[in-house]
Amino acid sequence: MRDRLFNSLSVCSGAGAGLGRAAAVRDRLRLAERARTKGWRRVAGFTLIELVIVISIFLILISIAAPMYRTSIIRSKEAVLRDDLFTLRSLIDQHTVDKQEAPQSLEDLVSAGYLRQIPVDPFTGSRETWEVVFEEDVLSNPDQKAAGITDVHSGSGLRSLTGDLYNTW
């Protein structure tokens, strides 16, 4: 097909002014074929070095963001733990004042209607790991008839961001 196109260009060109135009078209066709057969680089696409640079920048940003993300997750769990401990402690006190006796377990708070359910410890992921402080000789209210739970702590042995153990909060 290429030879037929070249021949038709030379036949059409004849002697005269059209010869320059036919030669220009022929040269363009030769350059296009040379580019196709010799594998000249095309303009579209990315080079390998460009891709490596973009991926390196992406990895640097991830290495900065990942620890910040982990820290924010721990901070949110700590906030949930503080709130749960505050709620449980205040409900233990309310139960003690209302019933004239401290609850004997956290289930007593649920059965008496102070809680719908025992909250999940955010660091252990369980409702069963809360550590209760049970003191028989301490009465927090003069009208109190029986001793029971006086405090509650997390069941986790992990350390907080400040270095304290969660089970000492």
ABEGO torsion letter per residue (X at the ends): XAAAAAAAAAAAAEBEAAAAAAAAAAAAAAAAAAAAAAGBBBABEBBAAAAAAAAAAAAAAAAAAAAAAAAAAAAAAAAAAAAAAAAAAAAAAAAAAAAGBBBABAAAAAAAGABABBBBBAAAGBAAABBBBBBAABBABAABABBBBABBBBABABBBAAGBBAAAX
